[in-house]
Amino acid sequence: MANNDPETPRDLAALQDIAARIGQIYGDNFDVTRDGSFYLGKMMEELGEVSSAYLKLSGRSRGSDGDPDTLRRELEDEMADLFGFVLLFADWQGVDLAHVFARKWGKYLKDPE
């Protein structure tokens, strides 16, 4: 699904910066110690919520009789939360996700020599 909204950041580094700024606000508001346990726990929590939302959307869980547009939105929102915490964890670890993703996944696009 393409989003052609010119206001939507497309650059992964820009998204990582946004996540870091919001993560700071989150940590300050909830007085959270942001360490490995926090980031890993939040990613696991959000992955569970993505799974739950998907199961509802696909008719495999309680609550799947809800409005399909609402169920789709819930899946999208949970995926955004998971992605946000992946970005936060990467930022905390000093990982340039754009670079390492291109290095790791991009190698499969190169012609064999």
Contacts in CASP RR format, 6 or more apart in sequence:
PFRMAT RR
TARGET T0000
AUTHOR 0000-0000-0000
METHOD contacts of the structure
MODEL  1
MANNDPETPRDLAALQDIAARIGQIYGDNFDVTRDGSFYLGKMMEELGEV
SSAYLKLSGRSRGSDGDPDTLRRELEDEMADLFGFVLLFADWQGVDLAHV
FARKWGKYLKDPE
9 15 0 8 1.000
9 18 0 8 1.000
11 98 0 8 1.000
12 97 0 8 1.000
12 98 0 8 1.000
12 101 0 8 1.000
13 96 0 8 1.000
13 98 0 8 1.000
15 87 0 8 1.000
16 87 0 8 1.000
16 90 0 8 1.000
16 91 0 8 1.000
16 96 0 8 1.000
16 97 0 8 1.000
16 98 0 8 1.000
19 84 0 8 1.000
19 87 0 8 1.000
19 88 0 8 1.000
19 91 0 8 1.000
20 87 0 8 1.000
20 88 0 8 1.000
20 91 0 8 1.000
23 34 0 8 1.000
23 88 0 8 1.000
26 32 0 8 1.000
27 34 0 8 1.000
32 38 0 8 1.000
34 88 0 8 1.000
34 92 0 8 1.000
36 89 0 8 1.000
36 92 0 8 1.000
39 85 0 8 1.000
39 88 0 8 1.000
39 89 0 8 1.000
39 92 0 8 1.000
40 89 0 8 1.000
42 85 0 8 1.000
42 88 0 8 1.000
43 82 0 8 1.000
43 85 0 8 1.000
43 86 0 8 1.000
43 89 0 8 1.000
46 78 0 8 1.000
46 81 0 8 1.000
46 82 0 8 1.000
46 85 0 8 1.000
47 82 0 8 1.000
49 78 0 8 1.000
49 81 0 8 1.000
49 82 0 8 1.000
50 75 0 8 1.000
50 78 0 8 1.000
50 79 0 8 1.000
50 82 0 8 1.000
52 61 0 8 1.000
52 78 0 8 1.000
53 71 0 8 1.000
53 74 0 8 1.000
53 75 0 8 1.000
53 77 0 8 1.000
53 78 0 8 1.000
54 75 0 8 1.000
55 61 0 8 1.000
55 64 0 8 1.000
56 62 0 8 1.000
56 63 0 8 1.000
56 64 0 8 1.000
56 66 0 8 1.000
56 71 0 8 1.000
56 74 0 8 1.000
56 75 0 8 1.000
57 64 0 8 1.000
57 68 0 8 1.000
57 71 0 8 1.000
57 72 0 8 1.000
57 74 0 8 1.000
57 75 0 8 1.000
58 64 0 8 1.000
64 71 0 8 1.000
86 97 0 8 1.000
87 97 0 8 1.000
90 96 0 8 1.000
90 97 0 8 1.000
END
